[in-house]
Amino acid sequence: MIKILKPAGWIALFALVVIQFVQPDKNQQGYESVVLFEQETQVSEELGVFLRTNCYDCHSNQTNYPWYSQISPLNYWLEEHIVDGKKHFNVSDWATYSVKKKDHKLDELIEEVEEGEMPLPSYQYVHGCLTSEQKMVLIEWAQMARLNYQEELKVLEL
């Protein structure tokens, strides 16, 4: 049994070293990709800082990568989270969303935060949980932003 484990261990170690040289593409287009979203939804300076540090890593085309993102296979796990987050809600694509979709995405944001589904538990283990005050500020902002889209939808229906 030991004779089998020793070569298997060397093979696993070699594979681990080799995958360090194969990195996923970085998600870094710059914060200018979120400017329209922030202007249109009237993000305050304080909330903008909060979104940049807590939300945009997975929900925009601008990720601020932590040090451990350079280590495989962790980098692939992070990349999967980023791709999945952007699939559900990508503020960098805000200009391509219809008014109805914008309203719906903000409604989903409110629901996810209220139910404690966002941020993901895996994110919270490393970055901490949102405080009650942070949740309240985020939800109130999203509700206010939704009012504009709901008004626009009423006008479009006429």
Stockholm file with secondary structure:
# STOCKHOLM 1.0

chainA/1-158         MIKILKPAGWIALFALVVIQFVQPDKNQQGYESVVLFEQETQVSEELGVFLRTNCYDCHSNQTNYPWYSQISPLNYWLEEHIVDGKKHFNVSDWATYSVKKKDHKLDELIEEVEEGEMPLPSYQYVHGCLTSEQKMVLIEWAQMARLNYQEELKVLEL
#=GR chainA/1-158 SS CHHHHHHHHHHHHHHHHHHTTCCCCCCBCCGGGGHHHHHHTTCCHHHHHHHHHHTHHHHSSBCCCCGGGGSTTHHHHHHHHHHHHHHHCCGGGGGGSCHHHHHHHHHHHHHHHHTTCSSCHHHHHHHCCCCHHHHHHHHHHHHHHHHHHHHHHHHHHC
#=GC SS_cons         CHHHHHHHHHHHHHHHHHHTTCCCCCCBCCGGGGHHHHHHTTCCHHHHHHHHHHTHHHHSSBCCCCGGGGSTTHHHHHHHHHHHHHHHCCGGGGGGSCHHHHHHHHHHHHHHHHTTCSSCHHHHHHHCCCCHHHHHHHHHHHHHHHHHHHHHHHHHHC
//
